[in-house]
Amino acid sequence: TPRSVAVLVATSPGVSDYRTCGLRPMADHYGMMRVVGGTNAQPGAWPWIVSIQNPWYSGVGHVCGGSLISPQWVLTAAHCFENASYVTMWRVVVGANRLSQLGPEVEVRNIKRLLMHEYYRGIKSGHDIALLELDQPVWCSQYIQLACVPDASLRVMDLSNCYISGWGSTLERSGRSPDILQEAMVNLINLKICNSTQFYRGAIKTHNLCAGYMQGGIDTCQVGACPPCPTSPRLCPESPCNVLGAW
């Protein structure tokens, strides 16, 4: 089963530090990106997105995405490390756009420490979150920036123009990950609607996010992660940006 992680980030007050996180220097260079439907992201468009790679996997070894929240820590999903071994030999690729061609702007680190949520017991159990400590800090640049971690005042359902991003499969039934970072815009959907009999019949919890399109369309089942689709965290642009989770 293909694995990947998308990160939900949002523009709002209450970010951890306006000066040091949520900055997108290259996005200002390209102009505003308003995308509906999955498409190739421009280099540096999402400068906190990282590729977590297993050296024993084929190709570039991409397993999951993650979000850089400090120079030495990455937020990702716990399910990426189920039955994982020799994690300290895995690598984290920071600042990349095309995984098969890493330019001079890219920094590569190994995992020093993996911290999985103590109550994680599989995807369906919830608590699907993990932190990775890198063996060395990374240096911020136009292509590498930190995402903001929101405080408790953030009202998720007040957000709009949310984006998903990652190297997950772009076809619903395809296990092949794209080489270039993908991005797409999605809408946040009210949990009551998401839990209605028309959709997920009460399966979505209050700590989950529901996003996508009522009529169907791009979500992280196709761009960033595996099902269940509506609980997959997403990306919202503008700066500063808040990390809301990882799936």
Secondary structure, DSSP 8 states (H G I E B T S, - for coil): ------EEEE--S--S-TTTSS--HHHHHH------S-EE--TTSSTTEEEEE-TTSSTT-EEEEEEEEETTEEEE-GGGGTT---GGG-EEEES-SBTTS--TT-EEEEEEEEEE-TT--SGGGS---EEEEESS-----SS----B---TT--GGG--SEEEEESS-SSTT-----SB-EEEEEEE--HHHHTSTTTTTT---TTS--EE-TT----TTTTT--S-GGGS--B--SSS-EEEEE-
